[in-house]
Amino acid sequence: MIKTVGGLAQSVPFTDSLSTGSYFQLAWDNDAFQLRAKNTSDRYYTNGIHLKLLSNGFQKWPTQYALLKLTAKSDRRYDYQYDFGIGQEIYTPRNLSVRDRPLYPNDRPYAGYLYLSWGLVTSDAVSGRKLTSKLIVGVIGPLSGAAEVQKGFHLAENFKEPQGWGTQMQNDPAISYYVGYEARLVPQVTPVFDLIGRVDANIGMLGNYASMGTLIRIGLFNDYFQNATGLYDPSAGRSRRRVQFYATLGTSFRAVLDNSLLQGGWFNGVHNYYALPAVELKHFLGQIDFGGVIAYKNTQLSFTQSLRTSEFKNALDHQWGRLNLLFRCGK
């Protein structure tokens, strides 16, 4: 059973256990971060920057009432971690050298996405489960600044300038709500192997989808369900490992209803001739994510390689990498 933050906190406040300390997270996605250089591309999801501050000071913000948490039980301790994030994502077609592009059957449209997010992670170490809820407010179109960022980066690196940003998706609001649930699938018979199941969904103006999958961790690590970060915590019985070093393998299967980054926004998408009609979308996608994590005390660095099946007709499969840095930045 799930209740809103406000209702739960008032009914059983003695079970709340807010994580101490503040953490900063920087994640950089780019399709140039590939393990096989010959497959390096500059297409589709080409770049993303995501900044997040994890601090329970955000519990006092009005957005707390929009977030979900697990129903607390008097016989166990739950860990709650609030966060605030900002990010930008850039999407381009395969051919960046054409100013006046052919219409939709040939490629995906240019699109930029800029957002703010407010999130909450509830961790239940006893049952081995975790709930994530997130309210996301953003915009797609020229206001996202994606064209200026990509052109500036290409100029700085002496790459060819992308020519078709004049055909990008028009400005549209993108308000969404995300919910994810994770649980340990089998008991940990060994401390160096963990198998976790995942289900999640997103509803709103950016896109509507639901997915399910698994996450495997192999190596030396702290309990995934002890808290939101997994970093060293001297007060937690199973998160006392100062040094962590492990590999990850994630799989997911997603059912997609719509995607405004391909079809255009709710209000102005119909006016963009380069937006894909619904019949061009592929509504079932598969994805594999594999990588590694190293951490020492309150600092963690990870790399993940993602491979996704094609998202629309005549599209190619796509892959990109993510560099992720997480560290403690306050008490």
Long-range contacts (C-beta under 8 A, 24 or more apart in sequence): 1-71, 2-68, 2-69, 2-70, 2-71, 2-131, 3-68, 3-69, 3-71, 4-65, 4-66, 4-67, 4-68, 4-69, 5-59, 5-64, 5-65, 5-67, 5-68, 5-69, 5-120, 6-64, 6-65, 8-69, 8-71, 8-72, 12-72, 12-74, 14-74, 15-72, 15-73, 15-74, 15-76, 15-77, 15-78, 16-72, 16-78, 16-80, 17-77, 17-78, 17-79, 17-80, 18-56, 18-59, 18-79, 18-80, 18-81, 19-54, 19-56, 19-79, 19-80, 19-81, 19-227, 19-228, 19-229, 20-331, 21-298, 21-328, 21-330, 21-331, 22-53, 22-54, 22-55, 22-57, 22-328, 22-329, 22-330, 22-331, 23-53, 23-54, 23-55, 23-229, 23-231, 23-298, 23-326, 23-327, 23-328, 23-329, 24-51, 24-52, 24-53, 24-54, 24-326, 24-327, 24-329, 25-50, 25-51, 25-52, 25-53, 25-54, 25-324, 25-325, 25-326, 26-50, 26-51, 26-324, 26-325, 26-326, 27-52, 27-322, 27-323, 27-324, 27-325, 28-322, 28-323, 28-324, 29-89, 29-320, 29-321, 29-322, 30-320, 30-321, 31-318, 31-319, 31-320, 31-321, 32-321, 33-303, 33-305, 33-320, 33-321, 33-322, 33-323, 34-305, 34-319, 34-320, 34-321, 35-305, 35-321, 39-319, 41-94, 41-318, 41-319, 42-92, 42-96, 42-159, 43-92, 43-93, 43-94, 43-96, 43-316, 43-318, 44-91, 44-92, 44-93, 44-94, 44-108, 44-311, 44-315, 44-316, 44-318, 45-89, 45-90, 45-91, 45-318, 45-320, 46-90, 46-91, 46-92, 46-150, 46-320, 47-89, 47-90, 47-149, 47-150, 47-153, 48-87, 48-88, 48-89, 48-90, 49-87, 49-88, 50-85, 50-86, 50-87, 51-85, 51-86, 51-87, 52-83, 52-84, 52-85, 52-86, 52-117, 53-83, 53-84, 53-85, 53-329, 54-81, 54-82, 54-83, 54-228, 54-229, 55-82, 55-83, 55-84, 55-330, 56-80, 56-81, 56-82, 57-82, 58-82, 58-83, 58-84, 58-118, 61-118, 63-118, 63-135, 64-120, 66-118, 66-135, 66-177, 67-118, 67-119, 67-120, 67-133, 67-134, 67-135, 68-120, 68-131, 68-133, 68-179, 69-120, 69-122, 69-131, 69-133, 70-122, 70-124, 70-129, 70-131, 76-124, 76-126, 76-127, 77-125, 77-126, 78-122, 78-123, 78-124, 79-122, 79-123, 79-124, 79-125, 79-226, 79-227, 79-228, 80-120, 80-121, 80-122, 80-123, 81-120, 81-121, 81-123, 81-227, 81-228, 81-229, 82-118, 82-119, 82-120, 83-117, 83-118, 83-119, 83-120, 83-121, 83-228, 84-116, 84-117, 84-118, 84-119, 85-115, 85-116, 85-117, 85-118, 85-119, 86-115, 86-116, 86-117, 87-114, 87-115, 87-117, 88-112, 88-113, 88-114, 88-115, 88-144, 88-145, 88-146, 88-149, 89-113, 89-146, 89-261, 90-146, 90-149, 90-150, 91-146, 91-261, 92-150, 92-162, 92-164, 93-164, 94-316, 96-160, 96-162, 96-163, 96-164, 97-160, 97-163, 98-163, 98-164, 99-163, 99-164, 99-166, 100-164, 100-167, 101-164, 101-167, 101-274, 103-273, 103-274, 104-273, 104-274, 104-275, 104-276, 104-277, 104-280, 105-280, 105-313, 105-314, 106-314, 108-262, 108-276, 108-311, 108-312, 108-315, 109-167, 109-168, 109-169, 109-262, 109-264, 109-272, 109-274, 109-275, 109-276, 110-146, 110-147, 110-162, 110-164, 110-165, 110-167, 110-168, 110-169, 110-274, 111-140, 111-141, 111-146, 111-168, 111-169, 111-261, 111-262, 112-140, 112-141, 112-142, 112-144, 112-145, 112-146, 112-147, 112-149, 112-168, 112-169, 113-138, 113-139, 113-140, 113-144, 113-146, 113-174, 113-206, 113-261, 114-138, 114-139, 114-140, 114-143, 114-144, 114-145, 114-146, 115-139, 115-174, 121-228, 123-225, 123-226, 123-227, 123-228, 124-225, 125-223, 125-225, 125-226, 125-236, 125-238, 127-183, 127-225, 128-183, 128-184, 128-224, 128-225, 129-181, 129-182, 129-183, 129-184, 129-225, 130-181, 130-182, 130-183, 130-224, 130-225, 130-228, 131-179, 131-180, 131-181, 131-182, 132-178, 132-179, 132-180, 132-181, 132-182, 132-200, 133-177, 133-178, 133-179, 133-180, 134-177, 134-178, 134-179, 135-176, 135-177, 136-174, 136-175, 136-176, 136-177, 136-178, 136-204, 136-206, 137-173, 137-174, 137-175, 138-173, 138-174, 138-175, 138-176, 138-206, 139-171, 139-172, 139-173, 139-174, 140-169, 140-171, 140-172, 140-174, 140-206, 140-260, 140-261, 140-265, 141-168, 141-169, 141-170, 141-171, 141-172, 141-265, 141-268, 142-168, 142-170, 142-171, 143-171, 167-272, 167-274, 169-260, 169-261, 169-264, 169-265, 169-268, 169-269, 169-272, 169-274, 169-275, 170-264, 170-265, 170-268, 170-269, 170-271, 170-272, 171-265, 171-268, 172-205, 172-260, 172-264, 172-265, 172-266, 172-267, 172-268, 172-269, 173-205, 173-265, 173-266, 173-267, 174-204, 174-205, 174-206, 174-260, 174-265, 175-204, 175-205, 175-206, 176-202, 176-203, 176-204, 176-205, 176-206, 176-207, 177-202, 177-203, 177-204, 178-202, 182-215, 182-224, 182-225, 184-224, 184-225, 185-214, 192-218, 192-219, 192-220, 192-246, 193-217, 193-218, 194-221, 194-224, 196-224, 198-250, 198-252, 205-260, 205-265, 205-266, 206-259, 206-260, 206-261, 207-256, 207-257, 207-258, 207-259, 207-260, 207-261, 208-256, 208-257, 208-258, 209-254, 209-255, 209-256, 209-257, 209-259, 210-254, 210-255, 211-252, 211-253, 211-254, 211-255, 212-252, 212-253, 213-250, 213-251, 213-252, 213-253, 213-287, 214-250, 214-251, 214-252, 215-248, 215-249, 215-250, 216-248, 216-249, 216-250, 217-246, 217-247, 217-248, 218-246, 218-247, 218-249, 219-244, 219-245, 219-246, 219-247, 219-293, 220-244, 220-245, 220-246, 221-246, 221-293, 229-300, 229-326, 230-295, 230-300, 231-295, 231-297, 231-298, 231-299, 231-300, 231-326, 231-328, 232-295, 232-297, 232-298, 242-296, 242-297, 243-295, 243-296, 244-293, 244-294, 244-295, 244-296, 244-300, 245-292, 245-293, 245-294, 245-295, 246-292, 246-293, 247-290, 247-291, 247-292, 247-293, 248-289, 248-290, 248-291, 248-292, 248-293, 248-302, 248-304, 249-288, 249-289, 249-290, 250-287, 250-288, 250-289, 250-290, 251-286, 251-287, 251-288, 251-289, 252-286, 252-287, 252-289, 253-284, 253-285, 253-286, 253-287, 254-284, 254-285, 254-286, 254-287, 255-283, 255-284, 256-281, 256-282, 256-283, 256-284, 256-285, 256-311, 257-283, 259-311, 262-311, 262-312, 276-312, 280-312, 280-313, 281-311, 281-312, 281-313, 282-309, 282-310, 282-311, 282-312, 282-313, 282-315, 285-309, 285-311, 291-322, 298-327, 298-328, 299-325, 299-326, 299-327, 299-328, 300-324, 300-325, 300-326, 300-327, 301-325, 301-326, 302-326
